[in-house]
Amino acid sequence: MSYSDFTLTKAKQEFGLTTLEKRDIFADSPELATSTLLAEILNYNLPIALASNSEKARSELIIAPILVDLRRQLNEQINLFSGVDFTVDKDKGLNGVCDFIITQSPEILIVTAPVITIIEAKKENINAGLGQCAAAMVASQIFNQRSATEIKTIYGAVTTGSIWQFLKLDGQTLSIDLSEYYLKDVDKILGILASGISHQNEV
């Protein structure tokens, strides 16, 4: 069993999660203006990614450039890991590869606490990725606790590249924003991601 085997129902049952599902949980997050470089990259990459319509193409050509631009705009306060093994507790099924992991550790060679955001890429069905993302967020909590790193909230996103849905995990409460954010609103997507990071700095 691994992260990809979890449905939302199974993640709730296995980890005793309570879900809070409502719209506009992240609506108040201020926008972060897209850099000229990112706008040019997305403008060029988007037709290729959409024509290919594979999860890998969307990850490489849409999602990764957005996250790299976020790192650049935040003056490298965060580190980004793509497609790395994140085995935390194999007995609980908390193992496997995460599409993207954002940390606030200065280390860039290995995933080191604190892990603050998990992002899962999906080709089409975002709902199918919610359980997978939730399980990886729980694993992040455990990973941080084992490192004696106090992080109150873990953030998550499930995305097709062109559509994004955001989550946050406080204790055992998993909040799922039912609002979907589209690539045409990339400033808002960047802003939500940046707000989660800023919130960690305030803790």
N, C-alpha and C positions, 0 to 999 in steps of 0.2 A: 504493500500500500504506500502511496505517496500523496503529495499535495493535490495532484491532478485527479485523484480518486474521490476527493471530497465534494459532495454537494453541499448546498447551504444547510439543508436539513441535517445531514450527517455531522457537519462541523458544529452546529448548535448542540446536537445530542452528545457528541464526544467530549466537548470542552465546556459544556454548561453555559453556553452563551445565550444572552437575551438580546433580541434584535429590536432596534428602533428604526422603523422605516418611514421616512417622510421626505417631502420635497424641500429643496432649497436649504439644506443643512449648511452648504458652503456658499450660499448666495452672497453673503456679506464680505467674502474675501475680495480684497482689492485686486484689480487687474495688474498684470506685469507686462509691460509693452514688449512685443516681439522684436527681437533685434533684426536689423536689416539682413544680416547673414542668414538667420533662421528663415525669414520670409522668402529669401531667394532659394534656399535649399528645399523648402517645402513646395514652393511653386514648381521647381524642377522635378522633385522626386515623386510628388503625389500621383501624376498620371501613370508612372511606372508601377508604383505600389498597388494602385487600384486595379490596373489591368492584370497584374500578376495574381492579385487577390489571394495571396498566401499569408499565413501568420508570420512567417519569417520575413517576407518582403515588407510587410507593414511594420514589423518591429525594427528592422534595419533602416528603412527609408523614411518613416514618419515618427515613430515613438522615440527612437534613440536620438535623432537630432534635437527633438524638443527637450529631452532630459539633459543633453550636453549643453544646450543653450542655457537651461536653468542653472546648471553648475557654473557656467561662465558668468552669468549675470549676478550670481550670489558670491562672486569672488572666491570660488572654490571652497566655500564653507562645507560642502558636501562631497562625497565620493559616490561614484556610480559603478555598479557591477551588473553585467549582462550575461544571462545564461549560465550562472554559476551554481554548483551544488550547494545546497543549504540544508544539510542534514543536522537536525537538532535533537530529535528523539524518535528513532526508528520504530520503537515499540508502539508509539502513539500515531504512527503514520506521518510524522513531521519530518519528511525527508523528500529529496528530489531536487529538481532544478527550478529556480525562480527566474522568470524572464528578466526582471530588473529589480535590484535592491539599492536603496539609497541609504547611506550611512553618514554619520557626522564624526567619523573617526578620521584622523590624519593619514591613516594607512590606506594605500591604494593597491597593494598587492594581494591582500586577503581581506575577506569580510570580517570586520572587527566592530564590536559594539561601540556606540549605539546604532542599531538598525532602526531607522525611523519611518521608512516608507517602502511598501511592497507594491510593485506594478506588474500585473499579469496581462499579457497580450492574448487576444482571442480573434480568430478569423472573422466570426460573425456574431455568435450568440453570447452577449455579455452576461446574461443571467447564469449561464452555465459556468462562468468563471468566478462567481461570487464566493462559492464554497471553497474553491481552491485558494483564492486570495485570503479569505478569512482564516483558513488553516495556516497559511504562511505568516499571517499577522500574529496569530497565537504563538507560533514558533519564534517569532521575533521577540515577543514578550519574554518567553522563557530564556532565549539567548541573551537578552540584555540583563535579566535578573541573575543569571549565572555569572555574568561579568561584573556584578554589583554596580550596574549602570541604571540610574533612576530615570526612566522615561515614562511619563504618565500616559501618553497617547501614541498609538501606532496608527499611521495612516496607510491607506491602500487605494488602489485604482484598478479597475478592469477596463480595458480599452481595445477597440478594434483599430486604433490609430485615428480614425475619423470620428468616432464616438467614444466619450469617456464617462465613466460613472465612478464616484468616489465613496470611500468608506473611512470610518475611524473606529478604533478599538480602545475603550477606556475600561480597564479592569476586565469584566466579563460582559460588558455592554458593547455590542456591535451596532454602530449607527450606519445605516445605508441611505445615502442620498438618492432618492428616486428620480431626481432630475438628471437628464443627460446633457452633456456639454459636447458641442460639435467643433470640429476643427476650424471652422470659420471664426469661432470664438477662442482662438488659441491664446489670446491675451488673458482670458479668464481661466483657462486650463493652467497656464503658467502661474497665474496669481494664486489659485487654490493650492498648487504644489508648494509654492513659496511660502504661503501662509502657514502651512503645517510645519515647515522648517523654522519659521520665525517664532511660532508658538513654542517649539522646543527650546529655543534660546531664552525664552522668558521664564521657563520653569526653574 
